[in-house]
Amino acid sequence: MKAVVYEKPFSVAVRDVDDPRIQHPNDVLVRVTSTAICGSDLHMYEGRTSAESGIVFGHENLGIVEETGSGVTSLSEGDRVVMPFNVACGFCKNCLAGKTGFCLTVNPGFAGGAYGYVAMGPYKGGQAELLRVPFADFNCLKLPPGNEFETDFVLLADIFPTGYHGCELAQVTPGESVAVFGAGPVGLMAAYSALLRGASKVFSVDRVPERLAKAEEIGATPIDFTKGDPAEQIKEQTAGEGTDKGVDAVGYQAQAHDASHEEPAVVLNSLVETVRPTGMLGVPGLYVPSDPGGPDEHAKHGQLLVSIGRMFEKGQRMGTGQCNVKQYNRQLRDLIIAGRAKPSFVVSHELPLEEAPGAYEKFDQRIEGYTKVVLHPGHALAA
């Protein structure tokens, strides 16, 4: 089959790789119709992880069940399904508690597994024509047949639930004000989710004009952090108080306010200043224990200088960690079907799989309006 394969920093290629096969009675094989490029993929693409040459990328996957293992009971050939980026067993202590992002079974010695991602288990990614899905009865979410809502549904694999998870971590409730740092795909989904949850005011902080314009389109207030301290800009619009809640949708590759260099803790510290005393912070943005490209020795080991004293002084609370997609994907699916949510507003490009190398380059450089790319293997649905 054709698949997007990592070669070296800033280089991926579409290559022929071995087809996946059923390895366990609970497996299914899915013919991929849509697979998205995620901002998290860029961490590997840029050489900011320990990813080795040959890994097949892709953890945001949707397609049609092509083959089922003998132990699969709830799925049949021809079913249209979307898979959480989390690979989970469904029966370990964490899965039973709903913490499927931290499954204790699928990646021995580590809490959590994922498709096509470094250190997240042996699961090949879905930027390919076929995908093996383990524990398929648990991991596959059924979708209506056909191709309606295709680019909405593929976002159920990661960024829509992850944005919503940021709001859940911050416990956003109706009528509250929220600051979302980052207006990339996850940040836009967090801002959108805050509005879905009834926030009265949402601020979207970024520096890329296309992203800020997209945030304004959905009803958020854009804040360009290169034009002044974002915390001060937001306080000026909240009678000096700051927001009730805050979401970090940026992570460890955050840019300094003058955009001249990386400053890994700048978003966390800006949130501490932005959110009012006793407010809450949700941090779905990715932070890693090892960053080979970190700007200093501490950052290279995931150790950041965070203003914990100021956070304590303000009595704030913080929730962190990757999204447990299955906590949200069924409900968010049904919002899409009901016409109450249309997350595909973030999708800027739909391309055949063969164009992945150029799409990675442009998405990484934040050029030509590349905000979110959906690839269609086999040109199945390419626009």
C-alpha positions in Angstrom: 0.0 0.0 0.0 0.9 3.7 -0.3 1.8 5.5 3.0 3.4 8.7 4.3 6.7 7.7 5.7 9.1 9.9 7.8 12.6 10.1 6.3 14.4 12.8 8.3 13.7 16.2 9.7 11.6 18.2 7.3 11.2 15.3 4.9 8.4 12.8 4.4 7.7 10.7 1.3 4.9 8.6 0.0 6.2 5.1 -0.3 5.1 1.5 -0.9 5.0 -0.3 2.5 3.6 -3.7 3.5 -0.1 -4.0 3.8 -1.3 -4.4 7.4 -3.0 -7.7 8.3 -5.2 -9.1 11.0 -3.0 -10.0 13.9 -5.6 -10.7 16.6 -9.2 -11.8 16.6 -10.3 -8.4 17.8 -8.6 -6.5 14.9 -10.2 -5.0 11.9 -8.6 -3.6 8.7 -10.0 -0.2 7.6 -9.7 1.2 4.1 -8.8 4.8 4.8 -10.9 7.5 3.1 -9.8 10.5 5.1 -6.7 11.1 7.3 -5.6 14.5 8.6 -2.2 16.1 9.2 -2.0 17.2 12.8 0.1 19.8 14.5 1.5 17.0 16.6 2.8 15.4 13.5 4.9 18.5 12.9 6.8 17.8 16.1 8.1 14.6 14.5 8.4 16.2 11.1 10.7 18.9 12.5 12.9 16.5 14.3 11.7 17.6 17.7 11.2 14.0 18.9 13.1 10.8 18.8 11.1 9.5 15.8 13.3 7.3 13.6 13.2 7.1 9.8 10.5 4.7 8.5 7.6 5.5 10.8 4.3 5.7 9.0 2.5 8.9 10.2 -1.2 9.5 10.8 -3.4 9.4 13.9 -6.5 11.1 12.6 -8.2 8.4 10.6 -11.6 7.6 9.1 -12.6 4.9 6.6 -14.6 1.8 5.7 -14.1 -1.6 7.5 -12.7 -4.0 4.9 -11.9 -7.1 7.0 -12.8 -8.2 10.5 -11.1 -10.6 12.9 -13.0 -13.6 14.2 -13.6 -12.1 17.6 -15.1 -8.8 16.4 -18.8 -8.6 17.3 -20.1 -5.1 16.7 -18.6 -4.3 13.3 -19.1 -5.6 9.8 -17.4 -5.1 6.5 -18.6 -1.9 4.9 -19.2 0.0 8.2 -18.0 3.6 8.1 -15.9 4.3 11.2 -13.6 6.9 12.8 -10.9 5.9 15.2 -9.7 7.9 18.2 -6.0 8.7 18.0 -5.7 6.9 21.3 -5.3 3.2 20.9 -7.0 1.7 24.0 -8.0 -1.7 25.3 -11.3 -0.9 27.0 -10.7 -3.1 30.1 -7.7 -1.8 32.0 -8.0 0.4 35.2 -7.7 3.6 33.2 -9.9 2.6 30.4 -12.7 1.5 32.8 -12.4 5.0 34.4 -12.8 6.6 31.0 -9.1 7.7 30.8 -8.5 6.0 27.4 -5.7 8.3 26.6 -3.7 6.5 29.3 -4.5 2.9 28.5 -2.2 0.5 30.5 -2.4 -2.4 28.0 -1.6 -1.3 24.5 1.9 0.1 25.1 3.6 -1.9 27.9 5.7 0.3 30.2 3.8 3.5 29.2 0.4 4.9 29.9 -1.1 5.5 26.5 -0.9 4.4 22.8 -1.5 6.0 19.5 -1.3 5.4 15.7 1.8 6.5 13.9 3.4 8.4 16.8 6.9 8.0 18.3 7.0 6.1 21.7 3.2 5.4 21.5 3.4 1.7 20.6 3.8 -0.4 17.5 0.8 0.9 15.7 1.3 2.2 12.2 -0.3 5.4 11.2 -3.3 5.9 8.9 -1.8 8.4 6.4 -2.0 5.3 4.2 -4.4 3.2 2.2 -5.1 0.7 5.0 -5.0 0.7 8.8 -5.1 -2.1 11.3 -7.3 -1.2 14.3 -6.7 -3.3 17.4 -9.5 -3.8 20.0 -11.8 -2.7 17.2 -15.1 -3.1 19.0 -13.9 -0.6 21.5 -11.9 1.8 19.3 -14.1 2.2 16.3 -16.9 4.8 16.4 -19.6 4.0 13.8 -20.8 6.7 11.5 -23.7 7.0 9.1 -23.0 5.4 5.7 -22.1 7.4 2.7 -19.7 10.4 2.7 -21.8 13.1 4.2 -19.9 15.1 6.9 -16.6 13.5 5.9 -14.4 16.4 6.9 -16.4 17.0 10.0 -16.2 13.4 11.1 -12.5 12.9 10.5 -11.9 15.6 13.1 -13.5 13.4 15.7 -10.3 11.4 15.7 -8.4 14.1 17.5 -8.7 17.8 17.2 -12.4 18.4 17.9 -12.4 16.2 21.1 -9.0 17.6 22.1 -10.3 21.2 21.8 -13.3 20.2 23.8 -11.1 18.4 26.3 -9.2 21.7 26.9 -12.5 23.3 27.9 -13.3 20.3 30.1 -10.0 20.5 31.8 -10.7 24.1 32.5 -14.3 23.3 33.5 -15.7 26.0 31.2 -19.4 26.7 32.1 -22.1 28.9 30.5 -21.6 32.6 30.8 -17.9 32.5 31.6 -15.1 34.2 29.7 -12.3 32.1 28.3 -8.8 32.8 26.9 -7.5 30.3 24.4 -3.8 30.6 23.5 -3.1 29.2 20.0 -5.4 29.5 17.0 -4.1 26.5 15.2 -6.6 23.6 14.6 -6.8 22.6 18.3 -6.9 26.1 19.5 -9.7 26.9 17.1 -11.5 23.8 18.2 -11.1 24.9 21.9 -12.5 28.3 21.1 -15.4 26.7 19.2 -16.0 24.3 22.0 -16.0 27.1 24.6 -18.7 28.8 22.6 -20.7 25.5 22.2 -20.5 25.2 26.0 -22.0 28.7 26.4 -19.0 30.9 27.1 -20.0 34.6 27.0 -16.7 35.8 25.7 -13.8 33.9 24.1 -10.4 35.4 23.3 -8.2 33.7 20.7 -4.5 34.5 21.0 -2.1 33.9 18.1 0.0 35.9 15.6 -0.9 34.3 12.2 -3.4 36.6 10.5 -5.3 33.7 8.8 -5.8 32.0 12.1 -6.9 35.1 13.9 -9.4 35.8 11.0 -10.8 32.3 11.3 -11.2 32.7 15.1 -13.1 36.0 14.5 -15.4 34.2 12.0 -16.7 31.8 14.7 -17.3 34.6 17.2 -14.0 34.8 19.2 -12.1 38.0 19.8 -8.7 37.8 18.1 -5.6 38.9 20.1 -2.3 39.3 18.2 0.4 38.7 20.8 3.0 40.5 18.7 1.1 43.7 19.3 1.5 43.7 23.1 1.4 41.5 26.1 -1.7 39.3 25.5 -2.6 39.2 29.2 -2.7 43.0 29.3 -4.7 43.1 26.0 -7.3 40.8 27.5 -7.4 42.5 30.9 -8.2 45.8 29.1 -11.3 44.1 27.6 -12.4 42.5 30.9 -12.4 45.5 33.2 -8.9 44.6 34.4 -10.0 41.3 35.9 -8.9 38.8 33.3 -10.8 35.7 32.2 -12.6 33.1 34.2 -10.8 30.2 32.4 -7.9 29.7 30.1 -6.7 27.0 27.6 -3.2 26.3 26.4 -3.5 24.9 22.9 0.1 25.6 22.0 2.4 23.4 24.0 6.2 23.3 24.2 7.1 25.0 21.0 5.5 28.3 22.1 6.9 31.6 20.6 8.1 34.6 22.6 5.8 37.6 22.4 8.0 39.2 19.8 8.0 35.9 17.8 11.8 36.0 17.6 12.5 32.8 19.3 11.0 29.8 21.2 10.1 30.3 24.8 8.6 27.0 26.0 6.8 28.3 29.1 5.6 31.6 27.8 2.0 30.4 27.2 1.7 28.8 30.6 3.0 31.9 32.3 0.8 34.1 30.2 -2.3 32.1 31.2 -1.4 32.5 34.8 -1.4 36.2 34.3 -4.5 36.2 32.1 -6.9 34.1 34.2 -8.4 35.7 37.3 -7.7 34.6 40.8 -9.3 31.1 41.6 -9.8 30.6 37.8 -8.9 27.3 36.0 -6.4 26.4 33.3 -6.8 23.6 30.8 -3.6 22.4 29.1 -4.2 20.0 26.2 -1.2 21.6 24.3 1.6 19.0 24.0 4.5 19.0 26.5 7.2 16.3 26.3 9.7 14.9 28.7 12.4 15.0 26.0 12.9 17.7 23.3 16.1 17.4 21.3 15.6 20.8 19.8 14.8 22.6 23.1 16.3 26.1 23.4 18.2 25.2 26.6 19.3 22.2 28.6 16.3 22.3 30.9 13.8 22.5 28.0 15.6 19.6 26.3 14.5 17.5 29.3 11.0 18.9 29.6 11.8 21.1 32.5 10.3 24.6 32.2 10.4 27.7 34.4 6.7 28.1 35.2 5.5 30.8 37.6 4.1 28.4 40.2 4.4 31.0 42.9 2.2 33.4 41.0 -0.2 30.6 40.3 -0.4 29.6 44.0 -0.9 33.3 44.9 -3.8 33.5 42.6 -5.3 30.2 43.8 -5.6 28.8 40.3 -6.0 25.2 39.3 -4.7 23.4 36.3 -5.7 20.3 34.4 -3.3 18.7 31.9 -2.9 15.7 29.6 -3.8 14.3 26.3 -7.5 13.9 25.4 -9.4 10.8 26.2 -11.2 10.9 22.9 -13.9 8.3 23.7 -15.2 10.5 26.5 -16.5 12.9 23.9 -16.5 11.5 20.3 -20.0 10.0 20.4 -21.6 13.1 21.7 -19.7 15.4 19.3 -20.6 13.1 16.4 -24.3 13.5 17.3 -23.9 17.3 17.4 -22.5 17.2 13.9 -25.3 15.0 12.7 -27.9 17.3 14.3 -26.4 20.3 12.6 -25.3 21.8 15.9 -21.6 21.7 15.2 -19.5 21.9 12.0 -15.9 21.7 13.0 -14.7 21.4 9.4 -14.5 25.2 9.2 -10.9 24.7 10.1 -10.1 22.5 7.1 -8.3 24.6 4.5 -7.1 21.9 2.0 -8.3 18.4 0.9 -5.6 16.7 -1.1 -4.7 13.2 -2.4 -2.2 11.2 -0.4 0.5 11.8 -3.0 0.6 15.5 -2.2 1.4 14.9 1.5 5.1 16.0 1.3 4.2 19.4 -0.1 1.3 19.7 2.4 3.6 19.0 5.3 6.1 21.7 4.2 3.4 24.4 3.7 1.6 23.5 6.9 4.8 23.6 8.8 5.6 27.0 7.4 2.1 28.3 8.1 1.9 29.6 4.5 -0.8 29.8 1.7 -3.6 29.5 4.3 -2.7 26.0 5.3 -4.6 25.7 8.6 -5.7 22.0 8.4 -5.1 19.4 5.7 -7.2 16.3 5.1 -5.6 13.7 2.8 -7.7 11.3 0.8 -5.9 8.0 0.0 -6.8 6.6 -3.3 -8.2 10.1 -4.3 -11.5 8.7 -2.8 -12.9 12.1 -1.9 -10.3 14.5 -3.0 -11.8 17.9 -3.8 
